[in-house]
Amino acid sequence: MKIESNLVFSTYPDMESFGWHQCSKRWVDGRDVVFEESLKKPNISGALGEFYIDPDGRQKAVAMLLASYPIQSFEQAFGDGVDIAVYKDGSIEITDDTYRPLVYEF
């Protein structure tokens, strides 16, 4: 994935990271729909994927990269109930689902 992610980062040099949420808590017809949807609309530079507006195709490019891997490979590599962030420098941050700080703006 490193070579492919480097290609995405070089195509969009101002993109700092991409990521997704993976959990297997909602199954429909034997498929993990939450995980699948998260891979189709990945987070971009910290912006939640489901709300991200993709004017230049970067979210689509990342989604295509993620779709090129079997979903089981992500589960084996990172586990369940985690948020994954892949950064431009090649580092990967894994955040456990039990610690999700909330940020409020007043």
C-alpha positions as CSV (number, residue, x, y, z in Angstrom):
1,M,0.0,0.0,0.0
2,K,3.0,2.3,0.6
3,I,3.8,2.8,-3.1
4,E,0.1,3.4,-4.0
5,S,-0.4,5.8,-1.2
6,N,2.7,7.7,-2.2
7,L,1.2,8.1,-5.7
8,V,-2.0,9.5,-4.2
9,F,-0.1,11.9,-2.0
10,S,2.1,13.1,-4.8
11,T,-1.0,13.7,-7.0
12,Y,-2.5,15.8,-4.2
13,P,0.5,17.3,-2.4
14,D,-1.6,19.4,0.0
15,M,-3.4,16.3,1.3
16,E,-1.9,15.4,4.7
17,S,-3.7,12.2,5.4
18,F,-6.5,9.8,4.6
19,G,-8.2,7.3,6.7
20,W,-11.3,5.3,7.5
21,H,-13.3,3.7,10.4
22,Q,-13.4,0.0,10.6
23,C,-15.8,-1.9,12.7
24,S,-17.9,-5.0,12.3
25,K,-20.9,-4.0,14.5
26,R,-23.5,-3.7,11.7
27,W,-23.9,-6.6,9.4
28,V,-26.4,-6.8,6.6
29,D,-26.7,-10.0,4.6
30,G,-23.3,-11.1,5.9
31,R,-21.6,-7.9,4.8
32,D,-20.1,-5.2,7.1
33,V,-21.9,-2.3,5.7
34,V,-20.4,0.4,8.0
35,F,-16.8,-0.7,7.1
36,E,-17.6,-0.9,3.4
37,E,-19.2,2.6,3.4
38,S,-16.2,4.0,5.3
39,L,-13.8,2.7,2.6
40,K,-16.0,4.2,-0.2
41,K,-15.9,7.6,1.5
42,P,-12.6,7.8,3.3
43,N,-11.6,10.7,5.6
44,I,-9.4,13.3,3.9
45,S,-6.8,15.3,5.9
46,G,-8.9,14.9,9.1
47,A,-12.3,15.7,7.5
48,L,-14.9,13.0,7.9
49,G,-15.4,11.2,4.7
50,E,-19.2,11.2,4.8
51,F,-19.3,15.0,4.9
52,Y,-16.3,15.7,2.7
53,I,-17.0,17.5,-0.6
54,D,-14.6,16.2,-3.2
55,P,-14.1,18.9,-5.8
56,D,-10.9,17.5,-7.3
57,G,-11.3,13.8,-7.0
58,R,-8.9,13.0,-4.2
59,Q,-11.5,11.2,-2.1
60,K,-12.4,9.1,-5.1
61,A,-8.7,8.3,-5.8
62,V,-8.2,7.2,-2.2
63,A,-11.4,5.1,-2.3
64,M,-10.1,3.4,-5.5
65,L,-6.8,2.7,-3.8
66,L,-8.6,1.1,-0.8
67,A,-10.9,-0.9,-3.0
68,S,-7.9,-2.6,-4.6
69,Y,-7.3,-4.5,-1.4
70,P,-9.5,-7.3,0.0
71,I,-11.5,-6.0,3.0
72,Q,-10.2,-8.9,5.1
73,S,-6.6,-7.6,4.7
74,F,-7.6,-4.4,6.6
75,E,-9.2,-6.4,9.4
76,Q,-6.1,-8.7,9.7
77,A,-3.7,-5.7,9.7
78,F,-5.5,-3.3,12.0
79,G,-8.2,-5.2,13.9
80,D,-11.8,-4.2,14.7
81,G,-13.3,-1.1,16.2
82,V,-10.5,1.3,15.2
83,D,-9.9,4.5,13.2
84,I,-7.0,4.4,10.8
85,A,-5.1,7.4,9.5
86,V,-2.4,7.1,6.9
87,Y,-0.1,10.1,6.8
88,K,2.0,11.6,4.0
89,D,5.3,10.6,5.8
90,G,4.2,6.9,5.7
91,S,3.2,6.7,9.3
92,I,-0.1,5.1,10.3
93,E,-2.1,6.0,13.3
94,I,-4.6,3.5,14.8
95,T,-7.1,4.9,17.3
96,D,-9.1,2.5,19.5
97,D,-12.8,2.9,19.2
98,T,-13.2,3.2,23.0
99,Y,-11.3,6.5,23.1
100,R,-13.1,9.0,20.9
101,P,-12.7,12.6,22.2
102,L,-15.6,14.9,21.4
103,V,-14.9,18.4,20.3
104,Y,-17.6,21.0,20.8
105,E,-17.6,24.5,19.3
106,F,-19.8,27.2,20.9
